[in-house]
Amino acid sequence: MQFCPKCCNPLVASQMDGKERLVCSATCGYVFWDNPVPVVAAIVELDGSVILVRNKTWPEKFLGLVTGFLEKGETPEQAIQREVKEELGLEGGIAGFVGYYSFFQMNQIILTFHVRATGAVTLGDEIAEYKLLSPDRVRPWNFGTGLAVRDWLEKRKK
């Protein structure tokens, strides 16, 4: 962000509360706090298998969870059910909350749900491919939503 959304003057770096913040160069008082963005994610289970997806913008062999942003007036639960419908064409019921995870690289906080889905997979515009895997074949990755996958797999063992 380079310009103030209130008065259009340039933003400048300034120290506030021991952190560097972008503030308006004029006197309107605007501060760009750069707060983390909430994101929802789903460990989607269909007929006992876990669905991993590859977004069209991701590297060729990288698979992950269905994710998305909340829309205005939407709860996290509504958002993830909408995302499962949009990206996979499936109806999803929340089976449980897995946890929240800081994803510092993207300045996001990820709210992850376990979703049990029904229907036939129909890929949405954002998804290039998907795979159905038995939960015992799913391997977590060490960043972002992979931490939620790790926790979900651990809970399943108990």
URMOQUI-V213705 format. One line per field, one symbol per residue. burial: I if it has 24 or more other ideal C-beta (glycine too) atoms within 12 Angstrom, else O. A space follows every 50 residues. Layout:
burial: ???
This chain:
burial: OOOOOOOOOOIOOOOOOOOOOIIIOOOOOIIIOOOOOIIIIIIIIIOOOI IIIOIOOOOOOOIIIIIIOIOOOOOIIOIIIIIIIIIIIIOIOIIOIIOO IOIOOOOIIIIIIIIIIOOOIOOOOOIOOIOOOOIOOIOIOOOIIIIIII IIIOOOOO
